[in-house]
């Protein structure tokens, strides 16, 4: 199971995401880094997860349509060789292209923001939900034939909640997904046991933040032995 560490950016700082309730997010406090400066936090998470990929949620762009370009540029400059998966509230491929991010940035198209009915097969789609509500104005949850090859299953109410991953939703998406679809889970993983259960439900990777900050997950030793 691959781990993809996550940082949520708000006003140039890393904030702690809890249950997708963005109005209540506060600056991150973590034993892994001093303060909530994005580069320091990202570097610590990448090391602990033994990952070369970082998921960035640009909350200013998602909520207010104001991309944090300086923060993204700083991450790219300070973390050479790292691929960024960037969710910046893209309404469609054209909006992502207009952002003019470097080749090391892979746009993530969240269903809560999408306003188009087609994506390239190589795109990353995030199927977003909060509780029983599907955040999906363009109907992506209902049309698996339209899904690209990589799909994130984002259960926002599980994020930072410490209650475990939403395996029922993940398993349902796995049953409906076309053959060859790579599923990435998001929200709720607490430890290696949760990751094993997520793999059994069909996930090939998981977006993680809280369990890394809590030091309940550490892939550095595994990476050293590989």
C-alpha positions as semicolon CSV with decimal commas, in nm:
position;residue;x (nm);y (nm);z (nm)
1;X;0,000;0,000;0,000
2;X;0,151;0,333;-0,109
3;X;0,117;0,629;0,124
4;X;0,062;0,976;-0,021
5;X;0,114;1,241;0,248
6;X;-0,124;1,537;0,249
7;X;-0,096;1,903;0,336
8;X;-0,393;2,142;0,341
9;X;-0,293;2,500;0,261
10;X;-0,488;2,800;0,382
11;X;-0,349;3,155;0,366
12;X;0,001;3,019;0,306
13;X;0,000;2,793;0,613
14;X;-0,063;2,424;0,670
15;X;-0,387;2,372;0,860
16;X;-0,530;2,067;1,033
17;X;-0,822;1,928;0,834
18;X;-1,104;1,772;1,037
19;X;-1,421;1,625;0,881
20;X;-1,408;1,862;0,586
21;X;-1,541;2,146;0,805
22;X;-1,313;2,405;0,647
23;X;-1,439;2,705;0,843
24;X;-1,304;2,545;1,162
25;X;-0,957;2,452;1,035
26;X;-0,671;2,588;1,246
27;X;-0,293;2,613;1,189
28;X;-0,131;2,273;1,221
29;X;0,057;2,175;1,535
30;X;0,274;1,868;1,478
31;X;0,567;1,697;1,653
32;X;0,725;1,642;1,311
33;X;0,810;2,006;1,238
34;X;0,829;2,346;1,402
35;X;0,536;2,565;1,310
36;X;0,306;2,524;1,011
37;X;0,532;2,640;0,727
38;X;0,445;2,431;0,418
39;X;0,795;2,325;0,310
40;X;0,900;2,211;0,658
41;X;0,580;2,015;0,714
42;X;0,585;1,862;0,365
43;X;0,948;1,754;0,398
44;X;0,879;1,583;0,732
45;X;0,572;1,401;0,600
46;X;0,745;1,284;0,283
47;X;1,034;1,146;0,486
48;X;0,811;0,964;0,733
49;X;0,592;0,817;0,456
50;X;0,896;0,732;0,240
51;X;0,708;0,892;-0,050
52;X;0,809;1,086;-0,360
53;X;0,456;1,217;-0,404
54;X;0,272;1,488;-0,208
55;X;-0,100;1,571;-0,218
56;X;-0,171;1,942;-0,176
57;X;-0,520;2,077;-0,113
58;X;-0,517;2,449;-0,194
59;X;-0,813;2,555;0,018
60;X;-0,797;2,918;-0,088
61;X;-0,838;2,806;-0,450
62;X;-1,109;2,551;-0,371
63;X;-1,319;2,779;-0,152
64;X;-1,244;3,128;-0,283
65;X;-1,093;3,077;-0,629
66;X;-0,757;3,228;-0,522
67;X;-0,470;2,985;-0,602
68;X;-0,173;3,004;-0,367
69;X;0,088;3,014;-0,645
70;X;0,375;3,132;-0,427
71;X;0,325;2,846;-0,182
72;X;0,311;2,588;-0,463
73;X;0,620;2,735;-0,629
74;X;0,805;2,725;-0,296
75;X;0,721;2,355;-0,251
76;X;0,840;2,271;-0,602
77;X;1,162;2,464;-0,555
78;X;1,244;2,317;-0,213
79;X;1,144;1,957;-0,292
80;X;1,317;1,858;-0,619
81;X;1,207;1,524;-0,758
82;X;0,874;1,531;-0,573
83;X;0,551;1,503;-0,770
84;X;0,264;1,718;-0,645
85;X;-0,095;1,604;-0,673
86;X;-0,273;1,939;-0,661
87;X;-0,641;1,992;-0,583
88;X;-0,704;2,359;-0,652
89;X;-1,076;2,358;-0,726
90;X;-1,036;2,290;-1,097
91;X;-1,370;2,307;-1,277
92;X;-1,230;2,118;-1,577
93;X;-0,914;2,038;-1,775
94;X;-0,905;2,384;-1,931
95;X;-0,892;2,549;-1,590
96;X;-0,605;2,320;-1,488
97;X;-0,416;2,402;-1,808
98;X;-0,460;2,775;-1,752
99;X;-0,295;2,740;-1,412
100;X;0,035;2,675;-1,598
101;X;0,186;2,455;-1,331
102;X;0,512;2,272;-1,417
103;X;0,520;1,914;-1,540
104;X;0,580;1,790;-1,184
105;X;0,228;1,899;-1,085
106;X;-0,057;1,658;-1,155
107;X;-0,400;1,823;-1,127
108;X;-0,662;1,648;-0,914
109;X;-1,018;1,709;-1,032
110;X;-1,249;1,703;-0,731
111;X;-1,610;1,613;-0,806
112;X;-1,726;1,896;-0,576
113;X;-1,564;2,147;-0,815
114;X;-1,600;1,979;-1,156
115;X;-1,843;2,134;-1,400
116;X;-1,761;1,919;-1,705
117;X;-1,867;1,569;-1,810
118;X;-1,539;1,443;-1,958
119;X;-1,178;1,410;-1,841
120;X;-0,868;1,262;-2,005
121;X;-0,807;0,897;-1,915
122;X;-0,475;0,992;-1,755
123;X;-0,639;1,246;-1,522
124;X;-0,696;1,199;-1,148
125;X;-1,059;1,220;-1,038
126;X;-1,154;1,264;-0,673
127;X;-1,502;1,138;-0,589
128;X;-1,596;1,362;-0,295
129;X;-1,861;1,298;-0,035
130;X;-1,954;1,421;0,311
131;X;-2,166;1,172;0,505
132;X;-2,445;1,060;0,277
133;X;-2,412;1,367;0,052
134;X;-2,232;1,323;-0,279
135;X;-2,048;1,646;-0,364
136;X;-2,102;1,608;-0,734
137;X;-2,280;1,872;-0,945
138;X;-2,169;1,708;-1,273
139;X;-2,278;1,354;-1,179
140;X;-1,939;1,177;-1,173
141;X;-2,033;0,934;-0,894
142;X;-2,313;0,787;-1,107
143;X;-2,113;0,734;-1,427
144;X;-1,820;0,494;-1,376
145;X;-1,774;0,460;-1,752
146;X;-1,653;0,821;-1,748
147;X;-1,393;0,768;-1,475
148;X;-1,023;0,805;-1,561
149;X;-0,771;0,536;-1,466
150;X;-0,692;0,689;-1,122
151;X;-0,980;0,764;-0,884
152;X;-0,957;0,900;-0,530
153;X;-1,241;0,805;-0,296
154;X;-1,262;1,107;-0,065
155;X;-1,479;1,067;0,245
156;X;-1,445;1,415;0,392
157;X;-1,623;1,337;0,719
158;X;-1,358;1,071;0,793
159;X;-1,066;1,312;0,747
160;X;-0,890;1,381;1,078
161;X;-1,171;1,220;1,274
162;X;-0,974;0,924;1,412
163;X;-1,264;0,686;1,353
164;X;-1,117;0,470;1,078
165;X;-1,152;0,471;0,699
166;X;-1,481;0,454;0,510
167;X;-1,428;0,104;0,372
168;X;-1,792;0,054;0,269
169;X;-1,776;0,343;0,023
170;X;-1,438;0,228;-0,104
171;X;-1,564;-0,127;-0,162
172;X;-1,874;0,004;-0,341
173;X;-1,659;0,214;-0,576
174;X;-1,433;-0,087;-0,638
175;X;-1,733;-0,299;-0,739
176;X;-1,849;-0,037;-0,989
177;X;-1,512;0,075;-1,123
178;X;-1,403;-0,038;-1,470
179;X;-1,128;-0,298;-1,487
180;X;-0,787;-0,139;-1,448
181;X;-0,903;0,154;-1,235
182;X;-0,651;0,245;-0,963
183;X;-0,829;0,344;-0,641
184;X;-0,674;0,578;-0,387
185;X;-0,853;0,613;-0,055
186;X;-0,867;0,928;0,157
187;X;-0,967;0,993;0,515
188;X;-0,959;0,805;0,843
189;X;-0,658;0,572;0,829
190;X;-0,507;0,540;1,176
191;X;-0,245;0,265;1,153
192;X;-0,110;-0,030;0,955
193;X;-0,415;-0,242;1,042
194;X;-0,641;0,016;0,876
195;X;-0,415;0,015;0,571
196;X;-0,440;-0,364;0,548
197;X;-0,819;-0,345;0,566
198;X;-0,820;-0,073;0,302
199;X;-0,607;-0,286;0,071
200;X;-0,850;-0,576;0,116
201;X;-1,136;-0,340;0,021
202;X;-0,962;-0,247;-0,303
203;X;-0,733;0,051;-0,239
204;X;-0,387;0,061;-0,394
205;X;-0,280;0,381;-0,215
206;X;-0,406;0,609;0,061
207;X;-0,389;0,982;0,130
208;X;-0,262;1,026;0,486
209;X;-0,192;1,315;0,721
210;X;-0,319;1,265;1,079
211;X;-0,168;0,918;1,128
212;X;0,172;1,049;1,018
213;X;0,153;1,347;1,253
214;X;0,046;1,112;1,535
215;X;0,351;0,897;1,451
216;X;0,128;0,591;1,417
217;X;0,266;0,525;1,068
218;X;0,631;0,523;0,970
219;X;0,756;0,379;0,642
220;X;1,120;0,491;0,674
221;X;1,248;0,156;0,799
222;X;1,070;-0,032;0,520
223;X;1,219;0,204;0,261
224;X;1,569;0,151;0,403
225;X;1,533;-0,228;0,375
226;X;1,393;-0,217;0,021
